[in-house]
């Protein structure tokens, strides 16, 4: 329905008061909440074959999830698990050795998939004597093979034993989901960014003036975003959202902003990440001299792969590389690329297929990690 509200009297009153007129921008970047989102937040029992691992991460209906086996009936295990969750079934966040073994054995059990990220899981089990169904919540541990498969925060480099157990104890599910948020279309309801409530009422005005003062340029990577203002955020340097002093405010592109300390759960769409990399490339910002620069420019979801590549001492990759066809049209955008070798890594399957048609060998994140020796051999 078209609205025909006459605001002329209001505008006149504003002018009479001498108020300053400002431009503002409406954002449509809303995260839709559909019935499937509600079901996943509560836990949804599905067949293993319905869970997608195309990227290497567990996914269901286009949403990042974790999965676990709810039933703990064996040998009255339910009682010890409710008392100490570390004795329960491990939950999975990626395709790993354990899940591969279950495939080979034909043990395609029904799993509960969820995007509830507080680490507490509803478990159940039958009492072997009374046959009574016992249910309750407990804090389960993440599967170490999943962490190894993704090399999350360089987990694969840790020696087996105490260091890995300590990592598991301190593992933050929300941080893991945040790292790979741009790989998925939808953000888990448990990770929704609620920081806006801490900003001052005049934040939109303050933010706009700050970006104007710096000519809409990211103060970390140098990218100019006057034509893409929605990609430029304003960062509070000391982390205090109410401290709007000029000295505490600096504009950062959304990619640089999400990588600042204590900025977890900042959902950045994969399309925006690709656009930033494309704009950086067009501005000549993608040239790198160190692996740290690769880390800083790349999507955080690529960090596990980058760590292994750095250890293998291969040549530095291009970040956000655009592959053109004979007419100079862009046919694929690759997260990491070695143009002279015609080797790349891509999140999008369609981009990998398009690059393959141009004679490239393109790995998904999943296979880049799994076939790291093969990949590095091609890059030497």
Phi, psi and omega per residue, in radians:
X1 nan 2.315 3.140
X2 -1.435 2.281 3.122
X3 -1.569 2.405 -3.120
X4 -2.207 0.789 -3.107
X5 -1.327 2.284 3.127
X6 -1.553 1.973 -3.109
X7 -1.833 0.276 -3.062
X8 -1.098 -0.706 3.140
X9 -1.158 -0.676 3.104
X10 -1.129 -0.755 3.115
X11 -1.094 -0.667 3.127
X12 -1.139 -0.701 3.134
X13 -1.130 -0.665 3.121
X14 -1.099 -0.753 3.136
X15 -1.135 -0.702 -3.141
X16 -1.078 -0.637 -3.129
X17 -1.305 -0.241 -3.134
X18 1.367 0.327 -3.129
X19 -1.220 2.582 -3.137
X20 -1.372 2.340 3.097
X21 -1.502 2.297 -3.140
X22 -2.266 2.723 3.016
X23 -1.535 2.626 3.047
X24 -2.438 2.789 -3.079
X25 -2.095 2.297 3.080
X26 -1.595 2.330 3.132
X27 -1.857 2.390 3.101
X28 -1.892 0.311 -3.105
X29 -1.415 1.084 3.125
X30 -1.605 2.483 3.093
X31 -1.594 1.937 -3.054
X32 -1.162 2.474 3.074
X33 -1.935 1.856 -3.094
X34 -1.889 2.930 3.133
X35 -0.917 -0.640 -3.132
X36 -1.114 -0.579 3.123
X37 -1.138 -0.707 3.112
X38 -1.158 -0.749 3.129
X39 -1.086 -0.719 -3.128
X40 -1.200 -0.598 3.126
X41 -1.170 -0.443 3.124
X42 -1.635 -0.317 -3.095
X43 1.790 2.203 -3.055
X44 -2.255 2.177 -3.130
X45 -1.454 2.174 -3.087
X46 -2.397 2.900 3.029
X47 -1.349 2.518 -3.115
X48 -0.986 -0.652 -3.087
X49 -1.152 -0.276 -3.136
X50 -1.549 -0.058 3.124
X51 -1.586 2.303 -3.065
X52 -1.722 2.323 3.117
X53 -2.168 0.530 -3.043
X54 -1.006 -0.728 3.131
X55 -1.480 -0.147 -3.026
X56 1.794 -0.369 3.098
X57 -1.651 2.656 3.117
X58 -1.267 2.275 -3.089
X59 -2.453 2.523 3.086
X60 -2.498 2.174 -3.129
X61 0.927 0.701 3.090
X62 1.345 0.191 -3.098
X63 -2.107 2.461 3.093
X64 -1.256 2.335 -3.101
X65 -2.417 2.988 2.903
X66 -2.126 2.810 -3.110
X67 -2.394 2.603 3.119
X68 -2.699 2.807 3.076
X69 -1.607 2.107 -3.045
X70 -1.308 -0.645 -3.015
X71 -1.301 2.246 3.085
X72 -2.272 0.841 -3.065
X73 -1.389 -0.480 -2.999
X74 -0.972 2.165 3.102
X75 0.930 0.667 -3.139
X76 0.981 0.556 -3.069
X77 -1.097 -0.402 -3.049
X78 -0.994 -0.626 -3.094
X79 -1.183 -0.791 -3.138
X80 -1.204 -0.558 -3.140
X81 -1.222 -0.700 3.107
X82 -1.148 -0.512 3.115
X83 -1.399 -0.635 -3.118
X84 -2.535 1.769 -3.056
X85 -1.091 -0.369 -3.138
X86 -1.144 -0.263 3.120
X87 -1.554 -0.046 -3.090
X88 -1.563 -3.124 3.088
X89 -1.098 2.430 3.106
X90 -1.323 2.590 3.059
X91 -1.679 2.685 -3.027
X92 -2.001 2.473 3.135
X93 -2.125 -0.116 -3.081
X94 -2.712 2.944 3.070
X95 -1.289 2.173 -3.004
X96 -2.436 -3.127 -3.112
X97 -1.049 -0.680 -3.120
X98 -1.117 -0.818 -3.134
X99 -1.180 -0.633 3.098
X100 -1.110 -0.716 3.116
X101 -1.109 -0.691 3.120
X102 -1.152 -0.636 3.062
X103 -1.060 -0.846 -3.098
X104 -1.095 -0.553 3.137
X105 -1.522 -0.050 -3.137
X106 1.292 0.316 -3.115
X107 -1.587 1.201 -3.113
X108 -1.540 1.279 -3.058
X109 -1.289 2.865 3.067
X110 -1.424 2.263 -3.121
X111 -1.958 2.744 2.940
X112 -1.667 2.187 3.058
X113 -1.855 2.491 -3.104
X114 -2.710 2.757 2.962
X115 -2.122 0.439 3.020
X116 -1.342 2.160 -2.875
X117 -1.977 0.316 3.123
X118 -1.516 -0.030 3.078
X119 1.475 -0.028 3.125
X120 -1.786 2.342 -3.007
X121 -2.222 2.486 3.063
X122 -1.378 2.109 -3.141
X123 -2.142 2.834 -3.138
X124 -2.611 2.902 3.099
X125 -3.086 2.654 -3.130
X126 -1.671 2.406 3.042
X127 -1.175 2.185 -3.041
X128 -1.156 -0.295 -3.135
X129 -1.706 -0.943 -3.068
X130 -1.540 -0.234 -3.072
X131 1.125 0.270 3.105
X132 -1.293 2.421 3.114
X133 -1.426 2.089 3.141
X134 -1.824 2.253 3.135
X135 -2.279 2.790 3.093
X136 3.003 3.059 3.110
X137 -1.839 2.548 3.078
X138 -2.618 2.853 -3.121
X139 -1.710 1.864 -3.135
X140 -1.525 2.839 3.087
X141 -1.667 2.628 3.064
X142 -1.319 2.633 3.101
X143 -1.257 2.202 3.139
X144 -1.181 -0.525 3.120
X145 -1.163 -0.551 3.080
X146 -1.159 -0.742 3.119
X147 -1.123 -0.645 3.118
X148 -1.195 -0.692 -3.102
X149 -1.149 -0.568 3.134
X150 -1.674 -0.219 -3.032
X151 0.890 0.744 -3.127
X152 -1.107 2.194 -3.127
X153 0.848 0.737 3.067
X154 1.092 0.550 -3.114
X155 -1.029 -0.652 -3.093
X156 -1.089 -0.357 -3.130
X157 -1.448 -0.232 -3.120
X158 -1.341 2.440 3.082
X159 -1.200 2.522 3.121
X160 -1.117 2.487 3.132
X161 2.142 -2.352 -2.988
X162 -1.054 -0.724 -3.095
X163 -1.118 -0.721 3.136
X164 -1.218 -0.672 3.117
X165 -1.130 -0.671 3.095
X166 -1.134 -0.703 3.113
X167 -1.051 -0.777 -3.135
X168 -1.083 -0.729 -3.139
X169 -1.066 -0.642 -3.081
X170 -1.664 0.029 -3.062
X171 -1.070 2.319 -3.119
X172 -1.946 1.916 -3.107
X173 -1.062 -0.747 -3.120
X174 -1.073 -0.660 3.118
X175 -1.168 -0.657 3.099
X176 -1.109 -0.842 3.136
X177 -1.089 -0.662 3.137
X178 -1.119 -0.668 -3.124
X179 -1.030 -0.664 -3.065
X180 -1.857 0.317 -3.038
X181 -1.061 -0.586 -3.083
X182 -1.285 -0.153 3.110
X183 -1.362 -0.224 -2.991
X184 -2.189 2.639 -3.089
X185 -1.289 -0.605 -3.046
X186 -2.000 2.525 3.135
X187 -1.667 2.365 3.083
X188 -1.007 2.464 -3.119
X189 -1.063 -0.500 -3.113
X190 -1.351 -0.082 -3.116
X191 -2.010 0.081 -3.085
X192 -0.941 2.386 -3.088
X193 -1.319 1.997 -3.111
X194 -1.949 0.260 -3.076
X195 -1.162 -0.389 -3.041
X196 -0.999 -0.487 -3.098
X197 -1.161 -0.292 -3.107
X198 -1.588 -0.123 -3.137
X199 -1.378 2.739 3.093
X200 -1.269 2.815 -3.073
X201 -1.099 -0.486 -3.116
X202 -1.669 0.366 -3.030
X203 -1.033 -0.694 -3.108
X204 -1.050 -0.696 3.129
X205 -1.208 -0.802 -3.135
X206 -1.064 -0.770 -3.115
X207 -1.077 -0.792 -3.119
X208 -1.092 -0.782 -3.128
X209 -1.128 -0.627 3.133
X210 -1.163 -0.771 3.137
X211 -1.131 -0.679 3.108
X212 -1.110 -0.708 -3.094
X213 -1.069 -0.555 -3.141
X214 -1.753 0.265 3.101
X215 0.968 0.651 3.069
X216 0.957 0.724 -3.139
X217 -2.027 2.273 3.060
X218 -1.108 2.249 -3.061
X219 -1.521 0.114 3.054
X220 -1.925 -0.951 -3.117
X221 -1.671 -0.218 3.092
X222 1.515 0.078 -3.085
X223 -1.229 2.294 3.085
X224 -1.584 2.246 -2.987
X225 -2.258 0.566 3.132
X226 -1.096 -0.530 3.131
X227 -1.536 -0.113 3.138
X228 -2.399 1.059 -2.986
X229 -1.073 -0.476 -3.117
X230 -1.184 -0.270 3.136
X231 -1.540 -0.092 -3.104
X232 -1.863 2.075 3.107
X233 -1.770 2.977 2.996
X234 -2.050 2.161 -3.023
X235 -1.756 2.321 2.996
X236 -1.492 1.964 -3.009
X237 -1.072 -0.727 -3.114
X238 -1.563 0.041 3.073
X239 1.459 -0.060 -3.126
X240 -1.599 1.923 -3.017
X241 -1.161 -0.356 -3.129
X242 -1.587 -0.104 -3.122
X243 -1.593 1.620 -3.054
X244 -1.753 0.456 3.039
X245 -1.103 2.535 -3.131
X246 -0.953 -0.673 -3.096
X247 -1.187 -0.278 -3.113
X248 -1.760 0.009 -3.063
X249 -2.044 2.345 3.072
X250 -2.566 2.368 3.130
X251 -1.366 2.364 3.091
X252 -2.355 2.464 3.019
X253 -1.091 2.727 -3.031
X254 -1.046 -0.512 3.123
X255 -1.212 -0.807 3.099
X256 -1.156 -0.613 -3.113
X257 -1.134 -0.768 -3.090
X258 -1.139 -0.360 -3.086
X259 -1.622 0.064 3.094
X260 -1.317 2.660 3.121
X261 -0.986 2.489 3.074
X262 1.064 0.549 3.079
X263 -2.026 0.791 3.125
X264 -1.180 2.751 3.010
X265 1.150 0.556 3.038
X266 -1.684 1.808 -3.030
X267 -1.351 2.039 3.088
X268 -2.068 2.149 -3.112
X269 -1.146 2.577 -3.140
X270 -1.079 -0.594 3.113
X271 -1.086 -0.667 3.117
X272 -1.227 -0.659 3.095
X273 -1.079 -0.774 3.127
X274 -1.137 -0.687 3.134
X275 -1.118 -0.745 3.122
X276 -1.063 -0.792 3.126
X277 -1.101 -0.641 3.123
X278 -1.164 -0.733 3.128
X279 -1.182 -0.662 3.087
X280 -1.090 -0.739 -3.139
X281 -1.082 -0.793 -3.141
X282 -1.137 -0.429 -3.141
X283 -1.638 0.039 3.139
X284 1.303 0.419 -3.076
X285 -1.607 -0.143 -3.022
X286 -1.430 -0.074 3.137
X287 -1.207 2.267 -3.061
X288 -2.205 2.638 3.124
X289 -2.129 -0.057 -3.118
X290 -2.671 2.822 3.100
X291 -1.162 -0.513 3.102
X292 -1.056 -0.688 3.111
X293 -1.156 -0.620 3.068
X294 -1.089 -0.798 3.093
X295 -1.004 -0.804 -3.050
X296 -1.144 -0.607 -3.080
X297 -1.541 -0.463 -3.021
X298 -1.393 2.756 2.999
X299 -1.046 2.331 3.134
X300 -0.945 -0.475 3.106
X301 -1.126 -0.274 3.122
X302 -1.602 -0.094 -3.016
X303 -1.090 -0.612 3.114
X304 -1.095 -0.708 3.103
X305 -1.207 -0.769 -3.100
X306 -1.048 -0.683 3.124
X307 -1.031 -0.787 -3.136
X308 -1.202 -0.623 3.100
X309 -1.153 -0.706 3.115
X310 -1.095 -0.743 3.123
X311 -1.081 -0.548 -3.112
X312 -1.453 -0.102 3.063
X313 1.019 0.778 3.061
X314 -1.509 3.008 3.113
X315 -1.148 2.615 3.117
X316 -1.108 2.384 3.136
X317 -1.517 2.846 2.909
X318 -1.386 2.487 3.115
X319 -1.848 2.261 -3.134
X320 1.156 0.806 -3.053
X321 -1.391 2.324 3.112
X322 -1.791 2.194 -3.137
X323 -1.704 2.168 -3.100
X324 -1.788 2.717 3.049
X325 -1.651 -2.947 -3.065
X326 -1.122 -0.399 -3.130
X327 -1.714 0.231 -3.136
X328 1.190 0.309 3.046
X329 -1.493 2.507 -3.135
X330 -1.318 2.129 -3.135
X331 -1.872 -0.319 -3.132
X332 -2.804 2.537 3.045
X333 -2.067 2.090 -3.072
X334 -1.866 2.429 -3.135
X335 -1.134 -0.775 3.084
X336 -2.326 2.488 -3.095
X337 -2.658 2.582 3.023
X338 -2.151 1.508 -2.995
X339 -0.934 -0.712 -3.103
X340 -1.178 -0.444 3.118
X341 -1.653 -0.198 -3.050
X342 0.953 0.832 3.112
X343 -2.222 2.422 -3.139
X344 -2.641 3.006 3.069
X345 -2.271 2.308 -3.056
X346 -2.382 2.554 3.019
X347 -1.452 -0.695 -3.089
X348 -1.415 2.215 3.109
X349 -1.134 -0.673 -3.126
X350 -1.108 -0.641 3.116
X351 -1.169 -0.680 3.125
X352 -1.111 -0.712 3.138
X353 -1.152 -0.760 3.135
X354 -1.093 -0.718 3.136
X355 -1.183 -0.646 3.121
X356 -1.050 -0.668 3.124
X357 -1.166 -0.346 3.101
X358 -1.652 0.179 3.085
X359 1.567 0.248 -3.138
X360 -1.608 2.706 2.945
X361 -1.847 1.969 -3.063
X362 -2.101 2.253 3.140
X363 -1.781 2.533 2.916
X364 -1.351 2.904 3.081
X365 -1.004 -0.693 -3.114
X366 -1.009 -0.860 -3.069
X367 -1.441 -0.395 3.034
X368 -1.111 -0.691 3.107
X369 -1.271 -0.749 -3.069
X370 -1.261 -0.593 -3.086
X371 -1.963 0.719 -3.035
X372 -1.058 -0.626 3.132
X373 -1.144 -0.736 3.097
X374 -1.114 -0.761 -3.128
X375 -1.085 -0.857 -3.095
X376 -1.161 -0.540 3.100
X377 -1.107 -0.616 3.124
X378 -1.243 -0.347 -3.044
X379 -1.731 0.025 -3.141
X380 -1.706 nan nan
